Amino acid sequence: MAGFTAAYLKLHRDELEKRVRILADLASPCHLCPRKCGSLRKSGEVGYCRTGFEPMISSAHAHFGEEAPLSGTRGSGTIFFTNCNLGCIFCQNYDISHQGAGRTVSTDELANLMLALQKQGCHNINLVTPIHQIHSIVEALATAVEGGLQVPIVYNTGGYDAVDTLRLLDGIVDIFMPDLKFGDSEHAKELADAPDYPQVVKDAIVQMHSQVGDLVVTEDGTALRGLLVRHLVLPHDLAGSGEAFRFLSEKISPDTYLNVMAQYRPCWKAVGTARIGDPLQSKDYLHSLALAREYGLTRLD
């Protein structure tokens, strides 16, 4: 990564500390995510995400199963944050996202985990499901910078993110990797308890792209900066793939790096549920992939 400087290293220390304070204020009463539940997290009250004020993680390790530009040859330094602000009934990580598997850590410990992953040689620090804990993450990042953190920060999200919160990450995050789960409100409500998801995720991705642009990689294909989008194909087109691809092509960029994912399998509450409980057929995945190409999206994983 010769010549590369992570975004947060260009931000003045005073500005980074200012962002930490603003995000902490947004976290209690909580208005970090689109649910804006107003929970008094500093007083021990929890909202939809079931998370207190202190950071909570399930694991931190070098991950080699992410998209190739993130995993590279040395792995993505992935930190899985416990709980979620979405209610996806088919979640494959339901033990973490919905059953609360994990432990509370201090922001200093979180900073040390970031530095340890960098020391292992990981290409980046990959924050999985960060929105409801972003106040603690940025505080930990400020500490990690003092300890010598230099690698790109990846914001790996389910896509249900508030634009006002994302604006506070401008100049902090290098790589945004949102899911684009649903193209219509009916299925977003039925399957994720978020009827406003389609508009929320579109607004979020517009904001993300305005900050970092299309994905930029090194000569060997390792991601440095930019936007990656994930779209999990669901059985019976419950994800509304066509609308997702149209949006990316027309409103974001035909050069958007898109991972059209075929690994859907019924999990958690989806098992035994009509339609979403069916396995994904290969023909449906291939149709979605062809549809992405029809919309002019060529950077497909």
FISEVEX-781956 format. One record per residue: x, y, z of N, C-alpha, C in turn; residue in one letter. Coordinates in steps of 0.001 Angstrom, whole numbers, plus 500000, padded with zeros to 6 digits. Layout:
N
XYZXYZXYZa;...
END
This chain:
301
500828498797500000500000500000500000500869501262500000m;501964501199499268502866502337499187502120503557498650a;502291504682499323501642505907498883500223506076499394g;499671505046500051498296505132500563498308505665501988f;497374506566502264497173507061503625495716506887503987t;495439506182505063494056505971505488493375507308505741a;492073507355505455491318508605505561491440509228506941a;491335508417507984491317508949509345492639509572509750y;493728509221509058495024509818509374495151511226508795l;494256511569507866494253512919507289493367513872508085k;492585513306509002491657514099509798492387514654511010l;492210515932511246492877516548512391492401515885513681h;493329515710514606493010515037515864491821515692516577r;491781517030516570490682517731517234489346517408516577d;489359517279515250488122516954514542487676515535514850e;488622514617514923488272513242515263487669513172516664l;488246513888517607487708513898518973486334514566519019e;486117515563518170484804516203518082483755515206517595k;484120514403516591483192513389516089482857512370517178r;483850512005517962483621511063519075482563511619520016v;482668512886520361481712513492521287480309513559520683r;480216513932519422478904514041518778478237512675518690i;478996511659518313478430510310518206477995509783519569l;478759510095520611478374509665521958477055510315522372a;476878511577522010475620512261522321474456511652521536d;474721511235520298473678510614519482473293509229519993l;474190508617520758473954507244521224473094507173522477a;472885508310523159472087508282524395471576509684524716s;470270509942524478469248509061523901469591508715522456p;469324507475522083469900506958520850469128507371519591c;469904508011518694469411508366517368470454507987516318h;471249506972516606472310506578515690471769505951514409l;470740505135514525470233504409513360468857504927512980c;468302504499511861467009505027511399465840504768512343p;465972503834513265464869503588514202464720504732515210r;465816505442515490465783506604516388464925506319517625k;465265505247518318464421504755519419464515505615520675c;465563506426520787465690507322521932466042506656523245g;466530505421523206466864504722524451468022505417525169s;467921505473526486468943506114527319470020505090527637l;470891504873526696471857503777526801472867503998527922r;473211505230528212474146505497529311473552505115530659k;472231505049530710471548504688531955471168503214532002s;471638502458531007471372501033530992470147500627530187g;469445501587529624468276501276528811468731500817527432e;468044499838526863468377499360525526467159499487524627v;467417499658523339466346499780522367466232498544521499g;465878498763520244465639497651519329466855496741519215y;468051497328519216469275496546519022469729495800520281c;469064496060521409469344495332522655470785495550523149r;471347496700522851472755496945523171472899498160524072t;473712498016525106473984499129525990474946500121525374g;475542500961526203476415502032525706477812501527525386f;478298500535526127479651500018525924479684499058524731e;480826498968524050480914498076522891480803496607523282p;480220495829522391480043494399522612480414493665521331m;481328492701521416481802491990520236481666490478520444i;481628489750519336481587488291519436482936487681519077s;483683488314518163484990487765517782485788488809517016s;487086488558516912487984489391516121489088488502515572a;489230488457514252490225487569513654490473487933512195h;491529487375511647491800487515510218490806486643509448a;490073487257508536489005486579507803489432486441506342h;489420485213505842489830484955504458488639484637503554f;487420484762504093486237484443503312485466485651502826g;486035486842502995485375488037502493485643488185500993e;485102489237500393485384489508498981486892489595498770e;487330489147497602488767489071497316489506490383497569a;488963491548497205489704492792497467489896493081498948p;489061492505499803489216492707501237490120491663501869l;489917490403501504490699489317502107492140489324501641s;492354489642500349493707489659499815494458488377500113g;495728488499500455496552487333500776496743487145502276t;496472488214503061496740488149504499495472488248505354r;494335488332504714493079488346505445492588489738505801g;491289489821506046490645491050506480490518490996507998s;490953492045508675490933492063510141489532492339510657g;488766491274510803487324491385511014486955491378512496t;486159492377512881485600492443514231484083492345514105i;483506491281514664482062491072514621481432491705515866f;480578492693515636479893493353516741478568492651517018f;478273492486518287477080491762518727475821492604518548t;474727491931518207473396492515518027473294493288516712n;472070493747516410471803494332515101470562495209515190c;470439496158514263469253497016514234468234496550513194n;468478495377512605467521494759511692466989493468512307l;465822493048511851465203491837512387465068490748511350g;466101490547510534466034489572509436465758488164509972c;464662487566509533464282486253510051465118485132509449i;465925485460508431466757484455507767468237484626508079f;468560485407509098469949485738509405470786484485509638c;471930484408508941472815483261509083473734483396510299q;473826484604510844474602484835512065473664485179513220n;472519484503513286471482484871514248471946484758515695y;472896483860515969473373483739517348474071485016517800d;474740485691516875475413486952517177474439488122517085i;473716488182515979472894489350515684471614489424516496s;471048488269516860469742488274517520469725487595518885h;470675486718519135470706486036520427471790486579521353q;472535487575520884473450488301521752474738487602522112g;475188486652521294476455485974521593477611486966521523a;478347487084522595479472488004522619479774488482524028g;480650489464524118481058489986525421481275491490525330r;481074492151526434481325493587526514482823493833526666t;483334494816525941484741495191526032484826496695526265v;485992497155526678486224498591526803486665499137525445s;486604500445525286487087501023524030488600500847523901t;489317500823525021490757500576524961491041499162524451d;490257498196524915490447496825524439490109496728522958e;489074497437522540488716497440521130489837498045520286l;490429499120520767491566499727520067492729498741519970a;492998498015521043494097497043521033493819495891520060n;492554495516519920492203494481518939492498494970517518l;492178496210517237492486496773515916493988496725515646m;494759497135516633496213497150516464496775495736516335l;496193494783517050496656493398516965496386492819515586a;495234493138515020494904492643513678495839493252512638l;496170494523512805497143495141511909498497494461512044q;498905494181513279500205493539513522500263492157512896k;499115491465512830499062490145512188499259490233510677q;499159491440510130499337491622508694498049491805507922g;496907491908508616495620492071507924495630493344507075c;494953493272505946494933494393505005494089495561505486h;493150495312506390492208496342506802491594495957508143n;490848496878508724490035496604509905488580496618509439i;487929495477509546486603495243508964485568495208510088n;484763496257510174483791496430511260482444495874510813l;482038494734511348480829494056510911479650494430511811v;478611494972511215477402495453511892477751496560512884t;478231497704512391478764498729513291477801499831513712p;476685500043513013475924501276513189475516501537514636i;475047500520515341474543500741516698475657500889517727h;476911500640517307478052500768518223479108501742517682q;478722502534516699479710503358516010480317504420516920i;479590504860517942480161505848518877481377505268519595h;481287504012520006482410503352520688483529503029519703s;483151502664518486484148502302517478485037503497517150i;484437504658516938485237505837516588486089506281517774v;485575506131518973486401506426520151487605505489520209e;487374504205519947488474503237519942489453503531518811a;488924503937517671489787504269516537490732505414516886l;490204506429517564491048507561517955492212507096518836a;491937506148519711492991505587520568493971504763519741t;493436503966518809494295503115517970495217503941517077a;494745505096516634495595505984515825496833506374516608v;496654506675517904497795507025518745498758505854518886e;498228504634518732499067503435518825499679503010517506g;499385503746516429500029503460515148499157502786514107g;497852502814514263496976502208513253497103502957511936l;497181502192510834497395502809509522496559502189508408q;495989501022508631495312500303507539493906500852507315v;493320500588506139491972501087505844490923500555506809p;489905501383507038488748501006507845487604500623506899i;487020499441507156485893498949506363484627499017507217v;483608499674506698482307499780507370481389498768506697y;481207497614507348480518496442506786479135496345507422n;478098496748506678476803496998507283475648496324506558t;474573496092507301473350495565506708472609496582505863g;473056497829505881472493498858505017471426499722505655g;471043499419506892470008500196507564470693501260508400y;471188502285507707472036503295508317471445504681508128d;471535505511509152471036506879509088472060507776508393a;471586508574507451472480509456506697473186510441507625v;472468510965508632473096511921509552474281511304510281d;474171510023510625475291509333511274476414509093510275t;476067508690509080477084508439508057477888509698507745l;477246510845507763477969512097507487479094512318508497r;478893511840509719479919511986510752481099511048510531l;480970510136509589482053509209509275482856509657508059l;482458510767507460483185511290506314484602511647506742d;485582511098506040486972511322506420487484510348507458g;486641509391507862487049508369508826487078506988508166i;486029506661507447485916505354506793486547505408505404v;487301504366505073487918504256503748487063503449502785d;486456502381503292485707501448502448484341501202503070i;483305501493502322481952501167502758481507499891502049f;480970498936502824480459497696502236479064497407502794m;478032498027502196476671497781502646476032496589501928p;475126495935502629474181495045501965473135495921501277d;472587495400500188471392495978499589470394494821499559l;469636494692500653468881493472500910467564493374500161k;466830494478500061465466494426499539465192495582498589f;464398495295497580463993496326496641462604496856496887g;461826496227497775460470496713498038460140496633499522d;459238497523499929458907497682501347458184496481501937s;457327495845501139456542494728501661457433493618502182e;458431493225501375459307492140501799460280492592502880h;460666493874502858461534494399503917460817494362505261a;459532494657505261458761494592506496458587493153506955k;458213492280506031457939490883506360459175490151506851e;460309490419506221461501489617506458462540490279507353l;462450491607507545463471492299508346462895493303509326a;461568493403509420460920494320510343461346495764510074d;461500496103508784461958497451508422461312497873507110a;460047498287507136459363498643505889460002499803505142p;460736500661505856461400501793505193462785501442504670d;463173500181504791464526499775504396464888500179502965y;464045499930501952464462500243500578464894501695500384p;464148502641500941464536504038500791465725504382501679q;465751503843502888466861504104503806468179503638503206v;468204502428502667469465501897502139469903502660500890v;468959503091500081469329503880498897469957505209499315k;469322505893500271469880507154500754471264506940501381d;471400505833502097472679505528502745473778505289501711a;473456504515500680474470504198499663474860505439498870i;473905506321498608474236507589497954475240508362498797v;475007508421500107475923509128501001477287508454501042q;477304507133501146478570506395501176479392506659499916m;478725506563498760479441506752497489479948508180497358h;479192509146497877479643510537497804480928510751498602s;481140509927499632482332510063500464483551509361499874q;483357508170499313484522507355498936484590506989497457v;483512507171496687483533506873495264483553505387494957g;483833505072493692483940503678493271485180503038493887d;485168501707493931486261500984494590487584501174493860l;488608501516494641489982501644494142490804500526494755v;491554499816493907492362498696494378493814498876493945v;494704498147494607496114498142494233496316497296492972t;497536497235492494497833496435491303497527494958491513e;497634494485492760497331493080493033495879492858493444d;495048493917493353493622493776493589493144493997495008g;494007494495495890493611494734497278492921496090497406t;491777496112498085490980497333498211491677498373499076a;491631499631498612492178500753499373491094501710499824l;490147501957498928489122502963499198487950502746498251r;486746503065498707485607503023497807484454502205498332g;483505501961497440482247501307497769482197499893497186l;481845498928498033481476497578497601480049497347498072l;479237496704497247477856496420497628477618494920497555v;476908494408498559476518492997498574475009492885498355r;474629491920497534473205491630497344473010490121497417h;472319489683498465472034488265498642470762487916497879l;470889487035496890469720486601496124468875485689496998v;467579485994497098466660485214497911465727484398497016l;465197483303497528464263482502496725463032483324496338p;462481483014495168461257483661494678461430485175494510h;462636485611494283462962487026494093462454487901495237d;462502487387496445462057488160497600462961489355497877l;464161489339497314465086490459497516464838491602496527a;464029491370495504463784492421494520465046492833493797g;465742491845493241467063492090492659467049493128491546s;466030493106490704465988494041489584466014495490490033g;465227495832491042465200497202491545466533497566492185e;467151496616492873468461496875493476469498497207492411a;469513496422491344470508496627490287470233497908489501f;468958498194489266468606499429488559469113500638489335r;468877500642490634469322501746491472470832501935491398f;471580500846491548473037500957491525473536501491490187l;472964500992489111473408501398487779473059502841487470s;471830503253487813471344504566487405471655505667488409e;471687505347489702471826506380490724473194506410491401k;473935505318491291475268505281491908476335505299490820i;476634504155490229477642504102489171477633502717488522s;477717502642487189477849501334486532479131500614486948p;480088501370487504481353500785487950481312500353489414d;480119500296490001479984499823491372480451498371491477t;481299498094492442481732496721492704480605496013493451y;480060494964492831478872494298493360479107492808493520l;478834492316494710478877490886494963477437490366494981n;477067489640493921475751488996493854475923487625494489v;475358487454495673475674486282496493474651485159496317m;475178483946496217474337482766495966474229481850497172a;474751482259498332474868481320499446473658481272500361q;472515481746499886471335481701500748470953480267501116y;470663480075502388470070478836502871469137479206504015r;468025478508504165467088478854505243467741478670506616p;467699479713507417468243479684508780467245480316509734c;467444480038511005466711480661512089465210480597511841w;464493481705511890463042481688511764462554481431510341k;463460481470509377463065481190507990462760479718507775a;463349478865508578463141477421508422461661477098508634v;461053476505507625459652476132507720458678477246507383g;459190478433507070458331479555506705458111479567505197t;456899479840504791456563479817503361457464480734502562a;457907480263501428458714480968500435460139481249500906r;460332482000501988461689482270502460462323481012503039i;461515480016503362462036478743503857462485477804502765g;462327478206501508462778477372500394464249477623500098d;464974476638499630466361476881499224466401477692497934p;467504478352497710467684479114496479467990478170495322l;467285478337494232467528477536493036468648478176492206q;469514477360491639470635477889490858470152478730489688s;469023478361489102468507479117487958468099480536488375k;467611480671489605467223481989490089468452482865490333d;469514482249490839470746483012491025471323483439489679y;471377482532488732471935482853487415471108483930486722l;469802483900486947468941484942486382469293486303486980h;469514486355488297469873487614488950471220488124488454s;472163487226488277473478487614487778473359488198486370l;472562487554485525472346488060484166471652489414484199a;470741489590485149470026490844485281470975491976485660l;471918491689486525472911492702486897473691493157485674a;474044492221484827474788492557483597473914493363482650r;472633493027482587471717493773481727471642495246482137e;471750495494483420471745496863483900473101497547483778y;474048496857483169475341497476482892476353497393484009g;476076496576485020477016496411486121478017495322485752l;479275495675485657480278494732485154481301494309486200t;481421495067487293482396494690488338481697493750489304r;481495492517488858480719491552489621481619490521490251l;481351490228491531482106489201492261481289487920492244d;
END
